[in-house]
């Protein structure tokens, strides 16, 4: 077993790692000022971004839920790895060789790392076997759907040989144990022992948002295969079907860039869309599109402004219509506008591309229909609008749909459209929509239970205890000045300058919590190496205040232009020092009043001290 990683290596890997690259694999980040970025928090569901990252300092903090940390903490929280595994993963990214205190090497049987390695080795095995004579049936399947060898390579499609244990034997020869293969979902256990889970099937690698293979989806090809049409990896420590989206690793950059995501139903549909130029297509993996998928997509989409688009494509059959209705049930979780795209003849994107070419796929997505419009029409289709009873029932069913349109500017238009489709008076439909808007939701309906109808105990149980946030600090000018000065000192110590820093830490603070952070900076400045760094200040303050240091280090400063930054940080720290000098001046004036004027030495010393303070204030303001 490997020893502890040397601390110098831990620090070096962290210094060489851009935390924005690590966070950016999970969250779409936007500029939030000089040296600051922000996005939707990956640790809790939110509408507007409160998750801030400071690449220059290597820290992140969410002002919504209180999560803070560095690149190691982020990987530990997001990927459920140990600290050692987080260091080893980041070291591997930058090609840095780690050293261990006992001279050993990295353990190669860490749980997550080994499962990922097994899946990657399996993916390579499947790709290699796609070229074998036995895989002709798989190559023919792909060819009949318009996918050539280059397309298969692009998406990592492979073939699982029809063998009891071909993959098992291959991976064991590579050093993987039976327990590791079982834990990765690559093998199953039967009466005859361990055997390959995927046999005689086309195989698609399922990758997480960072591009690591976490599982597989396998398509039945042979007539004697009595298994399901599609067989996926079971739930494992690294594969959770409710959270993974096929193709997201390939689509994430264009999703973040265009603020559009296209949700399709299958692996071949994702391939067809990407090859046709719709490079933001993704799909679920053997499960319905759900809440956890939405959380993942919202972070990548940067879904906070309402300017984005989510386009759902569904088959034209009854199952596809039901899928659209399920998507509508979760629609309000998006800030982006939602649409549905269904080909007139009911073809899915793969069949549409095969029948009519790439342009037809692009046209399908571009001619999308607002999801509300689709749902209203689907709802009305269930009723006989030729009868009074049918029209009344349809109005009762469709009015709540219009009432739940988030954009109030769109509701009147949909109200008029509903009146037209029903052939009834606009006033009657308007009253029905208003009534639906004011009616409390029943159990099972969309939306959340109104807070007023819930007990205080219910609400308290739903509200997790959050760490102290700097947003909870008093809003008086004195406290704001102390907070802003500490932010400047922690984030831009070089711009503040050593002399001004030392004056600032000698200033008295009115807020006791902020005073502890000041003392931590002062302690660092008193060290043989006086360089102010966030990690060094964290090491100096008591543990309960570490989070406060991280928040001050991550919170954006008001200046967004690089050229104005130095002037701002010096000005705000100078204002803190000026306040301290003013306090000292006030104390000296008080002492001067109480001093006997006949005591010329004492009186003169006080006057000279006042002159020095006033000169220092003038110099400070001139700078």
N, C-alpha and C positions, 0 to 999 in steps of 0.2 A: 504494500500500500504506500502511495506517495506521501511525502511529508508536506509540511506547510509551505505554501508558495512564499518566496522571499518578499518582504514588504517593499523593497526597492523595485522589484518587478511589477508588483501590484500597482505602485504609483506610476511607473513608466508606461504601462499599458493604458492606464486611465488617461495619462497626459497625452498619449498619441491617438486616443479615440475621440472622434467628434460625436458627442452625444446626440446631436441633431440627426446624424445618419442612423443611429440606433433607433431613436424614437420615431424618425421619419418612416421606418419600415412598417410602423403600426398606425401612425397618426399623420394626417396631412397638416403640415405646419406652414404658417404664414408669418410674414414679418410683423413684429409688434414694436418696432422702434430699433434704435441702434443696438446691435448685439443681442436682440431679444426676439424670440419666436413664440407663437401660440397656436393652439389647436384644441379640438374637442378631447376632453380627458378620456383616456382608455380605461380608467378605473371606476368611473361612474357615468351614468347616462345624463347628458346635459344638452340644452338647446343652444346656448351661446358659449364660446370658448373661454375657459378660465384656467387652462393648462398652459403654463409658460415654461420655456426652455431657454437657458442661457448657454449657448455653445462655448463661448469664451471662458466660462467658469466651470462648465461641465456639470451643471445641476438643472433639475426641473422641479417645479412645484405646481400643484393644482390649488387654486384659491377657492375652489368649490368643495372639494372633499378633504383637502389637507394632505394629500399624498406628496411626498418629497423624496429626493434622493439623487444619486448620480447614475452613470451608465450601468454599473453593477446592480444597483438597487432595481433599476428599471427591468433588467433582464430577469432578476429573481422574481419580481412581481408578475411580469407578463408571461414568462415561459416556465415558471415554477421550477427553477433550477437552484442549486446551492450556490453559495458565494464562490467556492472554488470553481464550479462549473462555469459560472459567469465570467470569471477571470480567464479561464482556459478558452472559452468561446471567443472573447474579444481578442485574446492573444493570437488565436488562430486566424482571425480576420486580417490582422496586420502583419502576420508572419513573424511574430516575436517569439523567441524561444524562452520559455519559463525555466526558472531554476528553483529547486526545492531544498529546504533546509537540511534534509538528510541525504541530499544528492540524488534522489530518485527522479523518476519521470512521471508525467501525468498519468493518473489512473485511466485505463481504457475500458473500464467497466462501469463507469458512472451511468446510472439508469437511463436518463433522457438521452445522453450522448450515444449510448450503445443502441438504443432503439432507433434513433435517427440514422446511425451508421448502418444498421441492419436494413432499414428501408431503402437507403441509398444504394446499398449493394444489391438488393433485390431489384430495384429499378434498372440498374445497369444490366443485370442478368436478363430481365424481360426484354429490354431493348435489343440486346445481342441475339436473343432467340427469335426475334421477329424476322430475321433474315434466314432462318432455317427452313428446310423443305417442309417440315411439319406445319409451319406457320402460314402456308399458302392460303388456307381458309381465312386467316386473319387479314392477310394482305388483300385478298379478294374483297373482303367485307369493306375495308377502307377504300379501295379503288371504286367500288360500286357507289360509294357516297362522296366521291370527288376528292379523296385525299391521297396524295402521292407519298413517296418515300420521304421527301423533304418535309412535308406537313407532319408526318409521323415523328420525324426527328425533332421538329420544332416543339411539339407538345409532349415528347418523351413517351409516345405510345409503344407498348411492347407486347410480347406474347408469352403466356404461361403454358409451358408444354403439358400435354396430357400425360402426366406421370404422377406416380404416388408420392415421390419425394425428391424430384430432381432439384428443386430450389432448396429444400432442406439440406440435401447433401452438399450442394454448392456452398451454402452459407456456413455450414459446419466446417467445411474445409478452409473457410476464411477466418475461422476462430470464434464463431458465434456459438453460444450454447443453446440447448433445447429450450431452457427457461427464457432466454432472451428472445428467441424466435416466437415463442408462445406469447410473451408479453407484447411483442410488436404486432401481433395479429396475423403473422405470415403463415402460421401453421395451425392445424387443428388436432385435437386428440380423439382417436377412435378406438374401437376394439382391437384393431391391429397395430395400435401405436400412433405415433405422430405422423401426419401427412400434410402435404401442401394444401393450403386453403384455396388457392387459385390454380385450376387445372384445365387446359384446353380452352383458354379464354383470351380475348384481347384485353389488355390491361392499360389503364391510364393512371399515371402517378398523381396523387393528390398532394399538393404542396401548401404549406402555410404561407402567410403574407411575406415572409422573408425568403421564400423559395426553397425551403427544406422539405423533403418528401416525408410526409407523416402517415400516409396510407395509400390505398389503391382502390380503384373502381374497376370491376372486371365484367365484360359483356359475354354472355353465352353465345357460342358459335355452332356447337355440335348437336345433332339431333338426339344423341343418347345422353346428353347432359340434362338431368332432371332438376337441376337447381334453378334458382330464380333468374330472370332475364339479366338483371344486374346484381352483382354480389360485391359488397364493399367491405373494407376493413372494419372489424368490430370496434367498439369503443376501447381505447387504450389510454395509457398515460399521456400520449402525445397526439392522439386523434380523437376529436370530439365533433361528430358530424353536425351538431347544432351550432358550431362556431366556425367551421371551415367552409370556404367557398372555392370551388374549382375555378382556376384561371385567374384568381385575384393577384397572384404573384406576377403574372404577365400584364394584367390590366391596370394595376394600381397607379402607375405613373400617369397614364392617360386619363384615368378617372379623376385624379387630383388636378390635372391640368385643365380638363374640359368641364369638370363639375357635372359629368353625366355618367351614369352606370346603367348597363343593360342587363337585366336579369333574365336568363333563358333557363330551359328545363333540363338539358342534358349535356354530356361531354362533347358529343359531335356537334351540337348547336353552338357551343363555345368555339370550337375549332372553325366551324363554318363562318361565324361572325368575324372572328379575327382575320381569317384569310380573305374575307370580303371587305375588310377595312373598318369594321366596327370593333375597334380594339379595346373597348371598355366592357366587353361581355364577360359575365361570370355565371356560375350555376351552383345550386346546392348539390349535396352529395348524398343521394338516397333518402332525403327527408324534405319536409315542407319548409318553405321560407319562413323563418321565425324571428323572434325578438332578438336572440343573440346574433343572428346574421345581420340584422339591422344595426346593432351596435357597432359591429365590425365595419360595415359599409359606411356608416355616418362618420367614423373617424377618418377613413381614407378619403371620403368624398369632401370632407371639410364642411359638413352639413350644418351650417349655423346661420347663413344669410338668407336662405330661401331662394337663391338664384339657381340652384342646381336642379338636375332632373334625374329621376329614377324611372326607367322604362321597363315594364314587365312584358315579356312575350309569352304567350300561352297558345297551346293547340286550340283549334276551333271546336273541339268536341266538348262533351259535358264535363269531363274531368278538367279540361283546361279552363272552362268557365268557373268551376268550383275553385280552382287554384286562384283565379283572379279575385274572387270574392274573399278568399282567405287573405290575400295580399291587401285588399281594401280594409280588412279588419285591423291591420297593423299600420295603415297608411299614415295616421296622425303622429306616429313616432318619428317621421321624417319632417325636417324643415323644408326640404326640397320639394318641388312640384312632382307629382307622380302621374305616370302615363301607362297606357297599355297598348301593345301593338299585336294585332292578330291578322294574319294574312287572309284576304277574302276567301280563299279556297281552303283555309284551315291548315296550310302547310307550316311545319316548323322551319326554323332558319336553315337547318341542314338540307331538308328536302327542297326548300325554296331556292337555295343556291344551286342545287343539282339541276332543278328544272328550268330556272330562269336566269341563273348567273349571279355574279357578285353584286351588280347594280340593284337587283331586286331586293337583296337583303338590306342594303343601305336605304333604299326607298321605304321598305317596311318600317324601319326604325324612325326615319324622318317623318313619316306620315302617321306617327303615333296619335292616339286619342287620349284626352285627359281621363284619368281613372274614374273620376266622379261621373263623367258622361257615360262611360262604359257601364258602370254599376247601376246608374239610373235606368239605362235601357235594358239591362239584364233583369232588373227588378220589375219593370213594367211588362216584360215579356211573359211573366208568370200569370198575368191577368187578362181577362177578356174585356178589352176596352170598348167593345161594342155595346156593353150593357152598363146601366147606371151603377149597379152593384159592383161590377168589375172596376169601373173608374174610381169609385169611392175607396175600394180596398187598395187599389194601386196607389192612390194619393196618400193614404195612410202609411203605406210601406215606403214610398219614395221621399216623402217630406223629411224624415229624419236624415236621409242621405244628404239632401241639400243643406239642412240645418248644420251639418258637421263640416261643411267646407270651411277651412281655416281662414282663407282670405275673405274678409267681409265685403270687399269690393266685387267679388265674383258671385256672391249669393243672389243678388237681384237678377243677374243674367240667367243663372240656372233656374231660378224661380219662374221666370218668363218662359224658358225653354220647357220646363216641366208642364206648365200650363198649356203650351202649344201641343206637346206630345199627347197630353190627356184630352185636349179639346174642352177644357173647362175654364171658367172665369179666372183671371189673374188674381183678383181679390181673394177668392176661395183658396187658391194655392198659397198665397202670401200668409193668410191666417194659419194654414196648416203647418207651414214651415216655422212660423213664430211660435206656435204651440209646441212643436217638436223641440225647438231650441230651449224652451223654458221647462220642459218636462224632465224631472229627475230620471237618471238612467237606472234601469233595472239590472239585476244580476245577470251577467253574461253579455251585456251590451258593450259596445265600444266605449272607451274613455275610462276615467277613474272615478271612484266614488267621491262626491263633493265633500270637501273637508268639513263643512258645516254639519253634515249628517253623520259624522263619525265621532266617537267618543274621544276625549282627551287621551285616554289610555291607548286607544288605537293609534292615534297620531304620534304619540310619544314612542310607541313600540316601533313605528316605521322610521323614525328619525335617528340614525346612528349618531353616537357621540363623536364629534369632530375635534381634531386638535385645534389649539389656539391659532387664530389667523391674524395677520397684521391688519386685515380689514376690520377687526374688532377693536383696534386701538381707538382711543378718543380722537375726535376730529378737531380739537382745538389747535390753533396755530402753533403753539409751543411743541406739542407732541408731533405734529406733522413735520416741523422743522427737524426734530431729532430723528424721526424715521427717515426722512429724505436724505439727511446728512449721512446716516449709517449706510443707506443704500449706496450712496456715492463712494463712501470709503471702502466698502466691501467689493463693489463691482469695478471701480476704476481708481484703485489706489495710486497708480502711477500718474494719472492725470491730476489727482489731488495734490500730490507732492509730499515728500517726507516731512518737511517742516510744518506744513498746514495740518497733516495728520496728527503730529505730536501735539500741536496746540488744541486740536479738536478733542483728543481723548482726555485732555485736562479739563474739559468743560463739564460742568455739572448738568445732570439730566433730571428732569422732573418725573419721567416715567420710569419706574423701577425695573421693568423688564428690559427696556431699551438700554438702561444703564448697565445691565449685565453684559450686553453685547459690546457696549463701549469698553468695558473693562477687559473683555476678551481680546479686542483689538489692541488695547494698551499693553496687554501681556505679550502679544506677538511682537509688538514694536520694541519691547524691552529685551527680547531674545538676541543672542549673538547674530543670528540672521534675521533682520527685522522685516523681511518681505511679508506683506499682508496677503494671505491667501485664505479662501473660504474654509478649506479643510483644516488649516491651522487654527483658525478662530473657533471652529466647531470643537476641535480637540481641547481648547482652553476653557470653554464655557461649561457649566453643569449640563448633564445630559438632557434635562427637560427643555433647555433653551436651544438645542441643536436645530430643531425644526424652525425656530424663529430666525436663526442665522441664514438658513437655506432660503426662507421666504424673502428676506431682505436682499439676498444675493440674486434672486431670480426675478423679483418684481420689476416691471419695466419702468424706466425713468421717462419723464415727459418729453425729453428731446429726441427727435427722430432723425435729425441731420447730424452726420458725423462731425462736421466742422463746428457745430454749436455745443457739442458734448463736453469738451474740456472746459469751456467757459461756464457751462451750467454746473458741473460738479464742483468746480472751485468756488463758484458763487454760493452754492447752498452750504458747503462746509464753512466758507468764510462767514456766512450769516450766523452759523452756530457759534463760531469763535467770537464774532462781534457781540452776540448776545451775552456770552460769558464775560467779555471785557466790560460791557455795560453794567453787568451785575457787580463786578469788582469795583468799577468806578463808583457805583451807588454805595457800596460798603465803605470805600475810602472817604467819600463825602460825609457819611454819617460819623465816621471816626474823627474827621477833621472838625466837625461841629462840636464834638465832645472833648476835643483837646484844648488844653489851656494855652492861649496864645503866647503866654510868657515862656512856655517851654519851646524855645526857638528851634532846638534840634529836632524834636518830635514833629513839630508843626511843619518845619521845612522838609522833613523826610516824606511826610504825607503829600505835600504839594508836589514834590518831585515825582512821586509815584503816580499822582494824577496826570501830570504832564506826560509821563512815559506811556501811560495807558491811552491817553488821547492821541498821542503820536502813533501808537500801534494801530489804533482804530482807523486813523486817517490813511496809514500805509496799507492796511488791509482793504479798505474801500478803493484805494487807488489801483491796487492790483486787480 
